[in-house]
């Protein structure tokens, strides 16, 4: 059971047109829509942030694995390709590629892939969180 002290909060405020500001622990992120979708293209879309959160979570876990095992970290990169689906509108598929630094031994790669593949964001997608949308 989730208690009030377990809850973490972020705030999203409308700035005009399709622009919104997300405030998380004092950090500010602007989201918008691209010009072709009649937005101002002043920031990534919410969907792009969703994909980015997964990719950056995988990168974070991969880096933690490398650090824990004393392996090189310089050159670690993660790329993600995704495609949209409809009925309902959603991200329909994602492919995440982890580019490892030189010097990561072959015998460590499978374990690293397994560890990074179970990051918090990935787990939150594959094990549906309870989501409640309500009016304030």
KOLKE-191292 format. One line per field, with one value per residue: x negated, y negated, z of N, C-alpha, C, O in turn; residue number from 1. Coordinates in Angstrom, 2 decimals. Atoms other than C-alpha are relative to their C-alpha. Layout:
N
nu [X, ...]
nv [Y, ...]
nw [Z, ...]
cau [X, ...]
cav [Y, ...]
caw [Z, ...]
cu [X, ...]
cv [Y, ...]
cw [Z, ...]
ou [X, ...]
ov [Y, ...]
ow [Z, ...]
k [NUM, ...]
This chain:
136
nu [-0.84, 0.75, -0.34, 0.26, 1.43, 0.61, -0.32, 0.88, -0.86, 0.49, -1.07, -0.02, -0.80, -0.21, 0.65, -0.61, 0.01, 0.28, 1.17, -0.18, 1.22, 0.02, 0.93, 0.36, 1.07, 0.62, 0.44, -1.09, 0.06, -1.05, -0.50, -0.75, -0.26, 0.76, -0.68, -0.95, -1.18, -0.52, 0.62, 1.09, 1.25, 0.92, 0.47, -0.46, -1.40, -0.10, 0.34, 1.46, 0.53, -0.27, 1.02, 1.28, 0.12, 0.37, 1.38, 0.94, -0.01, 0.85, 1.37, 0.37, 0.24, 1.20, 1.14, 0.16, 0.60, 1.41, 0.69, 0.04, 0.94, 1.29, 0.17, 0.01, -1.29, 0.12, -0.47, -1.31, -1.08, -1.23, -0.84, -1.32, -0.91, -1.35, -1.08, -1.30, -1.09, -1.30, -1.07, 0.13, 1.28, 1.01, 1.24, -0.30, 1.21, 1.26, 1.23, 1.03, 1.33, 1.04, 1.35, 0.90, 1.37, 1.03, 0.58, -0.96, 0.22, -1.15, -0.67, -0.80, -1.03, -1.35, -0.44, -0.26, -1.25, -1.09, -0.13, -0.51, -1.34, -0.97, 0.06, -1.26, -1.01, -0.41, -0.85, -1.28, -0.78, -0.33, -0.86, -0.85, -0.28, -1.36, -0.06, -1.30, -0.09, -1.18, -0.11, 0.33]
nv [1.18, 1.25, 0.99, 1.38, 0.28, -0.71, 0.69, 1.02, 0.89, 0.95, 0.91, 0.40, 1.21, 0.47, 1.28, 0.58, -0.88, -1.39, -0.01, -0.28, -0.08, -1.04, 0.34, -1.19, 0.30, 1.26, -0.03, 0.39, -0.59, 0.51, -0.89, 0.69, -0.83, 0.48, 0.97, -0.68, -0.32, 1.30, 0.46, 0.96, -0.78, 0.57, -1.08, -1.31, -0.33, -0.93, -1.35, -0.06, -0.10, -1.37, -0.85, 0.44, -0.47, -1.41, -0.10, 0.51, -0.95, -1.11, 0.50, 0.12, -1.35, -0.53, 0.68, -0.53, -1.33, 0.18, 0.54, -1.04, -1.05, 0.59, -0.02, 1.35, 0.68, 1.02, -0.47, -0.62, 0.77, -0.75, 0.55, -0.62, 0.21, -0.37, 0.21, 0.24, -0.90, 0.63, -0.86, 1.44, 0.61, -0.41, -0.51, -1.40, -0.83, 0.68, -0.77, 0.73, -0.55, 0.45, -0.03, -0.15, 0.50, -1.00, -0.61, -0.79, -1.38, -0.74, -0.78, 0.91, 0.66, -0.55, 0.44, 1.43, 0.14, -0.40, 1.01, 1.25, -0.25, 0.00, 1.28, 0.39, 0.40, -1.22, -0.76, 0.71, -0.23, -1.42, -0.34, 1.20, 0.69, 0.49, 1.39, 0.63, 1.37, 0.60, 1.45, 0.63]
nw [0.00, 0.08, -1.02, 0.40, -0.02, 1.13, 1.24, 0.56, 0.76, 0.97, 0.38, 1.40, 0.14, 1.35, 0.27, 1.19, 1.17, -0.38, -0.87, -1.41, -0.77, -1.01, -1.08, -0.78, -0.97, 0.35, 1.39, 0.91, 1.33, 0.85, 1.05, 1.05, 1.17, 1.16, 0.87, 0.88, -0.80, -0.39, -1.24, 0.15, 0.04, -0.99, -0.86, 0.43, -0.30, -1.12, 0.45, 0.10, -1.37, -0.45, 0.60, -0.57, -1.38, 0.06, 0.50, -1.01, -1.11, 0.45, -0.03, -1.41, -0.53, 0.65, -0.61, -1.36, 0.13, 0.36, -1.18, -1.04, 0.37, 0.33, 1.46, 0.59, 0.16, 1.03, 1.30, -0.13, 0.64, 0.25, 1.07, 0.03, 1.12, -0.42, 0.97, -0.60, 0.35, -0.25, -0.51, -0.20, 0.32, -0.97, 0.55, 0.32, -0.08, -0.34, 0.09, -0.75, 0.26, -0.92, 0.56, -1.14, 0.17, 0.30, -1.19, -0.78, 0.43, 0.56, -1.05, -0.83, 0.81, -0.23, -1.33, 0.09, 0.74, -0.89, -1.06, 0.59, 0.54, -1.09, -0.70, -0.65, 0.99, 0.72, -0.91, -0.15, 1.22, 0.14, -1.14, 0.01, -1.26, -0.16, 0.45, -0.25, 0.52, -0.63, 0.05, -1.26]
cau [0.00, -1.31, -1.43, -1.54, -5.24, -5.96, -4.51, -6.76, -5.29, -6.00, -4.00, -3.02, -1.81, -0.34, -2.38, -0.23, 0.55, -0.90, -3.71, -3.89, -6.55, -7.34, -8.90, -10.67, -12.69, -13.35, -14.40, -12.36, -11.63, -9.66, -7.46, -5.85, -4.68, -6.62, -5.79, -4.09, -1.69, -0.95, -3.20, -6.10, -8.79, -10.33, -10.95, -10.46, -6.96, -5.66, -6.00, -9.63, -10.24, -8.63, -11.00, -13.92, -13.13, -13.35, -16.59, -18.23, -17.16, -18.77, -21.90, -21.95, -21.68, -24.34, -26.70, -26.05, -26.88, -30.12, -31.10, -30.25, -32.49, -35.35, -34.80, -35.34, -32.49, -33.82, -32.01, -28.83, -25.85, -22.24, -20.14, -16.45, -14.26, -10.53, -7.34, -3.89, -0.76, 2.93, 6.10, 5.31, 2.51, -0.68, -4.29, -3.89, -7.49, -10.90, -14.37, -17.11, -20.77, -23.49, -26.87, -29.48, -32.88, -35.94, -37.35, -34.12, -34.83, -32.52, -31.76, -30.26, -27.95, -25.00, -24.86, -25.10, -22.29, -20.11, -20.78, -20.14, -17.02, -15.37, -15.72, -13.01, -11.27, -11.27, -9.86, -7.16, -6.08, -6.14, -4.43, -1.60, -1.47, 1.86, 2.77, 5.59, 6.48, 8.82, 10.03, 8.74]
cav [0.00, -3.45, -5.97, -9.76, -9.77, -7.31, -9.68, -11.76, -14.75, -16.67, -19.55, -20.35, -23.84, -25.14, -27.98, -28.67, -26.90, -23.37, -24.33, -22.94, -23.23, -20.20, -20.94, -18.05, -18.71, -22.26, -21.16, -22.58, -20.76, -22.30, -20.13, -21.21, -19.80, -19.98, -22.66, -20.13, -19.34, -23.06, -23.45, -25.81, -23.07, -24.59, -21.22, -17.50, -16.04, -14.11, -10.92, -11.72, -12.27, -8.89, -7.17, -9.25, -8.25, -4.58, -5.04, -7.11, -4.61, -1.78, -3.93, -4.64, -0.93, 0.00, -2.59, -1.35, 2.20, 1.04, -0.94, 1.93, 4.29, 1.87, 1.78, -1.19, -3.73, -6.27, -5.85, -4.29, -5.40, -4.32, -4.86, -4.19, -3.79, -3.75, -3.59, -4.82, -2.66, -3.50, -2.14, -3.65, -6.09, -4.88, -3.92, -0.59, 0.62, -0.33, 0.90, -0.13, 0.32, 0.07, -0.85, 0.35, -1.19, 0.58, 3.02, 4.59, 8.34, 10.62, 12.69, 9.59, 8.51, 10.85, 9.97, 6.26, 6.57, 8.42, 5.83, 2.81, 4.42, 4.39, 0.72, -1.01, -2.56, 0.74, 2.52, -0.16, 0.46, 4.25, 4.42, 1.94, -0.66, -1.68, -4.92, -7.16, -10.30, -12.62, -16.18, -18.56]
caw [0.00, -0.92, 1.90, 1.64, 2.54, -0.33, -2.93, -5.14, -6.93, -10.10, -11.54, -15.13, -15.99, -19.24, -20.76, -23.80, -27.05, -26.84, -24.44, -20.92, -18.24, -16.11, -12.72, -11.00, -7.82, -9.05, -12.55, -15.41, -18.67, -21.51, -23.73, -26.97, -30.28, -33.56, -36.11, -38.40, -35.54, -35.12, -32.08, -31.54, -31.45, -28.32, -26.67, -27.04, -27.08, -24.07, -26.13, -26.90, -23.19, -22.48, -24.91, -23.60, -20.03, -20.97, -22.95, -20.22, -17.56, -19.56, -19.92, -16.17, -15.31, -17.88, -16.42, -12.88, -14.01, -15.61, -12.50, -10.14, -12.10, -12.66, -16.41, -18.74, -18.85, -21.35, -24.67, -23.27, -25.37, -25.85, -28.99, -29.37, -32.44, -31.91, -33.94, -33.11, -33.18, -33.14, -31.60, -29.04, -29.92, -28.25, -28.76, -30.53, -30.63, -29.31, -30.11, -27.70, -28.61, -25.98, -27.45, -24.99, -24.41, -25.76, -23.26, -21.97, -22.02, -23.99, -20.87, -19.15, -21.99, -21.38, -17.67, -18.45, -21.00, -18.49, -15.78, -18.04, -19.52, -16.11, -15.26, -13.25, -16.27, -18.18, -15.14, -14.85, -18.44, -18.33, -14.93, -15.34, -12.61, -11.20, -12.96, -11.79, -13.75, -11.87, -11.87, -9.19]
cu [-0.89, 0.48, -0.35, -1.49, -0.74, 0.18, -1.06, 0.86, -0.80, 1.19, -0.16, 0.93, 0.06, -0.60, 0.62, -0.18, -0.23, -1.21, 0.40, -1.37, 0.18, -1.02, -0.18, -1.17, -0.75, -0.55, 1.19, -0.25, 1.18, 0.41, 0.87, 0.28, -0.83, 0.83, 1.06, 1.26, 0.60, -0.50, -1.09, -1.37, -1.05, -0.55, 0.48, 1.49, 0.04, -0.37, -1.51, -0.64, 0.21, -1.09, -1.38, -0.18, -0.39, -1.46, -1.00, -0.05, -0.88, -1.47, -0.52, -0.34, -1.25, -1.26, -0.25, -0.64, -1.50, -0.80, -0.18, -1.06, -1.35, -0.31, 0.03, 1.41, -0.02, 0.38, 1.33, 1.05, 1.19, 0.79, 1.31, 0.73, 1.37, 0.99, 1.30, 1.00, 1.31, 0.98, -0.29, -1.39, -1.00, -1.31, 0.23, -1.20, -1.20, -1.14, -1.09, -1.33, -0.98, -1.33, -0.97, -1.37, -0.93, -0.51, 0.98, -0.10, 1.30, 0.78, 0.83, 1.23, 1.41, 0.54, 0.32, 1.32, 1.19, 0.26, 0.63, 1.42, 1.08, -0.12, 1.39, 1.08, 0.49, 0.92, 1.38, 0.89, 0.48, 0.86, 0.85, 0.18, 1.49, -0.01, 1.42, -0.09, 1.28, -0.02, -0.28, 0.96]
cv [-1.25, -0.96, -1.39, -0.29, 0.74, -0.77, -1.02, -0.82, -0.79, -0.81, -0.37, -1.20, -0.44, -1.38, -0.74, 0.93, 1.44, 0.14, 0.23, 0.04, 1.07, -0.41, 1.25, -0.37, -1.28, -0.05, -0.29, 0.60, -0.53, 1.07, -0.81, 1.02, -0.55, -0.95, 0.67, 0.45, -1.27, -0.46, -1.01, 0.64, -0.58, 1.05, 1.32, 0.17, 0.88, 1.43, 0.15, 0.07, 1.39, 0.94, -0.34, 0.49, 1.47, 0.14, -0.46, 0.89, 1.21, -0.43, -0.09, 1.37, 0.62, -0.61, 0.50, 1.38, -0.13, -0.47, 1.08, 1.05, -0.54, -0.01, -1.42, -0.56, -0.99, 0.58, 0.72, -0.92, 0.92, -0.73, 0.75, -0.38, 0.42, -0.32, -0.14, 1.06, -0.74, 1.02, 0.64, -0.51, 0.33, 0.27, 1.49, 0.91, -0.87, 0.97, -0.84, 0.69, -0.64, 0.16, -0.04, -0.60, 1.14, 0.56, 0.74, 1.44, 0.67, 0.73, -0.87, -0.56, 0.50, -0.46, -1.49, -0.24, 0.36, -1.03, -1.27, 0.16, -0.01, -1.27, -0.35, -0.38, 1.21, 0.84, -0.65, 0.16, 1.44, 0.53, -1.23, -0.63, -0.33, -1.47, -0.51, -1.41, -0.59, -1.50, -0.58, -1.11]
cw [0.00, 1.07, -0.52, -0.04, -1.11, -1.31, -0.38, -0.96, -1.03, -0.46, -1.46, -0.13, -1.46, -0.18, -1.18, -1.18, 0.46, 0.92, 1.46, 0.66, 1.06, 1.05, 0.87, 0.91, -0.37, -1.42, -0.89, -1.38, -0.79, -1.00, -0.95, -1.09, -1.16, -0.85, -0.87, 0.73, 0.61, 1.37, -0.32, -0.07, 0.94, 0.97, -0.55, 0.32, 1.24, -0.40, -0.14, 1.37, 0.58, -0.53, 0.57, 1.43, 0.04, -0.43, 1.05, 1.23, -0.33, 0.07, 1.44, 0.59, -0.61, 0.62, 1.42, -0.03, -0.29, 1.21, 1.06, -0.30, -0.47, -1.49, -0.56, -0.20, -1.16, -1.36, 0.07, -0.64, -0.22, -1.08, -0.02, -1.28, 0.49, -1.11, 0.76, -0.50, 0.30, 0.52, 1.33, -0.41, 1.11, -0.72, -0.21, 0.09, 0.28, -0.22, 0.64, -0.26, 0.98, -0.70, 1.18, -0.29, -0.42, 1.32, 0.89, -0.49, -0.47, 1.09, 0.94, -0.73, 0.28, 1.36, 0.00, -0.72, 0.87, 1.09, -0.55, -0.52, 1.07, 0.84, 0.53, -1.01, -0.78, 0.88, 0.15, -1.21, -0.08, 1.15, 0.28, 1.38, 0.07, -0.38, 0.23, -0.55, 0.56, -0.17, 1.37, 0.33]
ou [-1.86, 1.68, -1.07, -1.95, -1.88, -0.55, -1.57, 1.74, -1.92, 2.34, -1.27, 2.09, -0.94, -0.37, 0.25, -1.17, 0.44, -1.75, 1.36, -2.35, 1.15, -2.15, 0.78, -2.26, -1.97, -0.94, 2.31, -1.35, 2.32, -0.46, 1.53, -0.08, -1.14, 2.06, 2.15, 2.26, 1.36, 0.13, -1.25, -2.36, -2.23, -1.33, 1.24, 2.05, -0.97, -0.98, -2.07, -1.63, -0.64, -1.67, -2.18, -1.29, -1.18, -2.22, -2.04, -1.09, -1.65, -2.32, -1.65, -1.36, -2.02, -2.24, -1.40, -1.50, -2.33, -1.88, -1.27, -1.66, -2.16, -1.47, 0.55, 2.34, 1.01, -0.18, 1.89, 1.07, 1.04, 0.96, 1.36, 0.79, 1.51, 0.74, 1.53, 0.82, 1.31, 0.75, -0.18, -2.32, -0.71, -1.36, 0.51, -1.06, -1.27, -1.02, -1.35, -1.46, -1.09, -1.73, -1.05, -1.80, -0.66, -0.60, 0.58, 0.17, 2.39, 2.01, 1.61, 2.12, 2.33, 1.71, 1.30, 2.12, 2.20, 1.41, 1.57, 2.18, 2.27, -0.07, 2.38, 2.24, 1.69, 1.95, 2.38, 2.11, 1.63, 1.51, 0.49, 0.61, 2.18, -0.79, 2.39, -0.97, 2.36, -1.05, 0.11, 0.83]
ov [-1.32, -1.19, -1.52, -1.03, 0.39, -0.52, -1.75, -0.28, -1.22, -0.39, -0.62, -1.15, -0.41, -2.27, -1.88, 1.66, 1.91, 1.23, -0.35, 0.44, 1.06, -0.75, 1.77, -0.66, -1.35, -1.13, 0.15, 0.49, -0.49, 1.70, -1.77, 2.19, -1.74, -0.99, 0.12, 0.78, -1.22, -1.30, -1.42, -0.05, -0.68, 0.72, 1.36, -0.56, 1.47, 2.15, 1.19, 0.77, 1.90, 1.72, 0.54, 0.83, 1.88, 0.88, 0.18, 0.99, 1.67, 0.33, 0.30, 1.53, 1.29, 0.09, 0.68, 1.69, 0.53, 0.06, 1.23, 1.62, 0.19, 0.08, -2.33, 0.17, -1.28, 1.58, 1.09, -2.12, 2.13, -1.95, 1.95, -1.56, 1.41, -1.16, 0.49, 1.66, -1.76, 2.23, 1.86, 0.28, 0.16, 0.31, 2.22, 2.10, -2.04, 2.17, -1.97, 1.90, -1.86, 1.27, -1.02, -0.65, 2.31, -0.16, 1.29, 1.71, 0.38, 0.79, -0.33, -1.11, -0.30, -0.82, -1.92, -1.07, -0.34, -1.33, -1.80, -0.80, 0.00, -1.23, 0.28, 0.02, 1.35, 1.32, 0.05, 0.06, 1.71, 1.57, -2.09, 0.03, -0.38, -2.25, 0.10, -2.18, -0.02, -2.08, 0.01, -1.76]
ow [0.75, 1.22, -1.51, -0.91, -1.41, -2.27, 0.47, -1.62, -0.76, -0.29, -1.93, 0.29, -2.17, 0.63, -1.46, -1.28, 1.38, 1.07, 1.96, 0.03, 1.82, 0.71, 1.45, 0.42, -0.18, -1.88, -0.62, -1.93, -0.31, -1.61, -0.56, -0.97, -1.18, -0.74, -1.05, 0.09, 1.57, 2.01, -1.46, -0.29, 0.59, 1.87, -1.51, 1.14, 1.61, 0.39, 0.23, 1.55, 1.32, 0.23, 0.86, 1.84, 0.89, 0.20, 1.25, 1.89, 0.51, 0.52, 1.72, 1.26, 0.08, 0.89, 1.82, 0.80, 0.34, 1.48, 1.62, 0.62, -1.04, -1.90, 0.09, -0.57, -1.75, -1.80, -0.97, -0.37, -0.39, -1.01, 0.27, -1.64, 1.20, -1.98, 1.79, -1.55, 0.99, 0.47, 1.42, -0.58, 2.29, -1.95, 0.74, 0.39, -0.11, 0.06, 0.21, -0.10, 1.07, -1.06, 1.92, -1.44, -0.17, 2.31, 1.92, -1.66, 0.02, 1.03, 1.72, -0.09, 0.40, 1.47, 0.61, -0.27, 0.86, 1.41, 0.05, -0.54, 0.76, 2.07, 0.16, -0.86, -1.00, 0.41, 0.28, -1.10, -0.43, 1.02, 1.07, 2.33, -0.95, 0.18, -0.22, -0.16, 0.39, -0.49, 2.38, 1.37]
k [1, 2, 3, 4, 5, 6, 7, 8, 9, 10, 11, 12, 13, 14, 15, 16, 17, 18, 19, 20, 21, 22, 23, 24, 25, 26, 27, 28, 29, 30, 31, 32, 33, 34, 35, 36, 37, 38, 39, 40, 41, 42, 43, 44, 45, 46, 47, 48, 49, 50, 51, 52, 53, 54, 55, 56, 57, 58, 59, 60, 61, 62, 63, 64, 65, 66, 67, 68, 69, 70, 71, 72, 73, 74, 75, 76, 77, 78, 79, 80, 81, 82, 83, 84, 85, 86, 87, 88, 89, 90, 91, 92, 93, 94, 95, 96, 97, 98, 99, 100, 101, 102, 103, 104, 105, 106, 107, 108, 109, 110, 111, 112, 113, 114, 115, 116, 117, 118, 119, 120, 121, 122, 123, 124, 125, 126, 127, 128, 129, 130, 131, 132, 133, 134, 135, 136]
